Amino acid sequence: MTAFVSLKSGHTATEDDLRQLVRSRLAGYKVPKHVKFVDTLPKSPVGKILRRALREPLWEEHT
């Protein structure tokens, strides 16, 4: 599982920081194995996050 994270300007976090935060709040199997930092999350005109646009680069890496 991969989590895509867009940090607010002026904030910093590492992949390990985020995993520790999530691990304290969720079950172990729900903790993401990978964390990808992106500048902005792509959204549709309605405001929903376009998950396919986030996943496409990952699919290209595995082919």
Summary of the structure (lengths in Angstrom):
residues: 63
radius of gyration: 13.1
end to end distance: 17.6
largest distance: 35.6
contacts: 111
relative contact order: 0.21
helix: 40%
strand: 16%
